[in-house]
Amino acid sequence: MRKIFISGILTCLITFSAQATSLEVTLNDDSVQAQAGLTLNEDSYGTSILTVRGLYNDEESTKLGSAGFDFMGRLGNVPGLEVGVGAQIYSAKTDRSLDLLTLGIGVRATFTPPLLQGFGIKGKAFYAPKILSGLDAERLIETGADIFYAITPKVRVLLGYQLMRASFEKVSTSNIDEGARIGFEARF
């Protein structure tokens, strides 16, 4: 099952990456995550991005897919600071035969100060309340933070932490993914 899932994610990413403007792959000993982003519009007010992600967690035996829109822009006169809001649709299946379908809203921020010459930090926080959750899920919270270094203008190496936790009707709370991650982000 794991091989089929990973093969499916890679096939989708290869197909999608032909049009993608970014590809991010992160992993740890227990999980792998791949996300592709496609810039829909970019102007002086900011950027709108469509994202598609797949995550497989072997320890939790969880498969998750998400898709969403992010709207990013520069904040004031702070060089290197980009903030935005977005919405994500999450769909997951856990090892306890619990299914999740939620819509979350959240914020993202990236700060790459010019003085640090390629070093930066980015973070995200998304929340899907009970009213926007279906199947067995009652709510979902996703948070994450990464420290990165741009080894070239198009490639960043990442070191971060991610926590994705859901509440279900049959069980109080279940981790979908939690832990430190390493990876890369490439821009096309």
N, C-alpha and C positions, 0 to 999 in steps of 0.2 A: 504494500500500500504506500509506504514511504517513497519508494522508487517511482511509482506512478505519479504521486503528487509532485515530487521534485521535477520530474520530466515535464509535467504539465506546466509548472511555473516557468521553467526555462524556455519551453516552446513559446509560451505567451510573451515572455520578455524579449526573446529574439525577434518575434514578429512585431511587437510593439516598439522595440528599440530602433527599428528602421525609421520611425517617425519621432521618437522620443527626444526630449531635450536634456533629460538627465536619467541616470540609472544608478541606484544605490543598492549595494549588497552588504549586509551585516550578518554576523554569526557569532555563536559561542559553542561550547561543547554540546549543548542540548537543542539549539534551534538555529534555523537559517531564515533570513528574511530578504526579499528582493522587492524593490519598488521602482517603478518607472514613472517619469513625469513628462507631460506634454504641455508646452506653453501654448495656450489658446489665444492670448492677446497680450501685447506688451506695448505700453505707451508711457508718456511722462507721468501719469498718475499711478502706475504700478503694473503688476503682472497677474494674469489669471492662469492657473495651472490645473490640469486634470491629472490626478494620480491614480495608479493602480498598484496594489501590493498583494503579495502572497507570503504567508508565514507558516512554517511547520515547526512544531515543538515536540521533540521526541520524548522528553521527560513527562510532559503533560498529555502526550498523545493527542495534540490539538492541531487542527488545520484551520487557518483563518485566511480570508480574503477580504480586501477592502478597496473601495473606490471613492473618490471624492474630488472636491474642488477647493482650491486655496486661492485667496486673493491677497497678494503681497505688495508692499510698497515701502518706500523710504520714509522714515519718521523725522520730520523737521530737518535741521542742519547738523545732524549727527552722522559724520562719515562712517560708512560701513554698517550702519544699523538698518535692518529690514524687518518689518513686523507685518503680521497679517492674521486674517481669520479664515476659517474654512468649515466644511462639513464633510463627514465621512460616513459611508454606509459600511457596516461591518457584518460579515457572515462567517460563522464558525461552527465547527463540530468538535466536541470533546470526547475523551475516552469514556466518560460516564453516560454516553448517549444523550448528552444535552446539546441542543441546538440553539444558536444565537443569531438574531437578526436585529440590528439596532442602527439608529441614525444618531451620530454624535456631532456636536459643534465644538469648536475649539480655537486656540490661538497658536501661532508659531512665531518665533523670532530667531534671527541670525545676526550675530555681531562679529564683524571682521575689521577690527581697527587697523587702519593703514600702517600705524607705527609698529605693529607686531609682525609685519612682513609675511603674511600667509597663515598665521595662527588665528583661530576664531572659536566661537562657541555658538551652538544652536540648541534650541529647546522647543518642546511642544507639550500641550495639554489639551486633551479632548474628553468630553463628558457626554454620555448618552443616557438621559433620564428614563425613568420607568414609562413615561407616556410615549416615548419614541422607541420602545423595545418590544420585541415580539418573540414568538416561539417560547422557549423555556427561560429566556433572559429577562431580568428585571432592570438592569442598568449595566453600564460599562464605563470604566475610567482608563484612559491611556495617558501616560506621561513619559517623557524621555528627554535626555540631554546628551549632547555630544561635544567633545573637544575635537577640533580638526586642524589639519595642516595641509595647505595647498602645495603639493609637490610640483605641480605645473599649474598654469591658469585653468586647465580643464579637469584636473584630478585632485581630489582631496582624500587623505587617509583619515579614518574616524576611530575614536575611542569613546564609547558612551555607555549609558545605562538606560534600560527601558523597563517599564512596568505596565502591564496590561492586565486588568483585573475585572471580572464580571460577577454580578450577583445573579443567581438563578432561583427559580421557585422551589426546586427540590433540595437545593444545597444553599447554604448562606452565601459563600463567596468562593470563587475558584480563580486561580491565576491562569491566565492564558499564556503569558510570557513574562519572565522577570529575570534580570541579570545584566551583567556587563557584556558589551558586544564590541567587536572590532570589525572593520570593513573599509569600504571605499565608496566614493561618490564620483561619478564621471559625468561631465557635461558635453553635449554634442554641438 
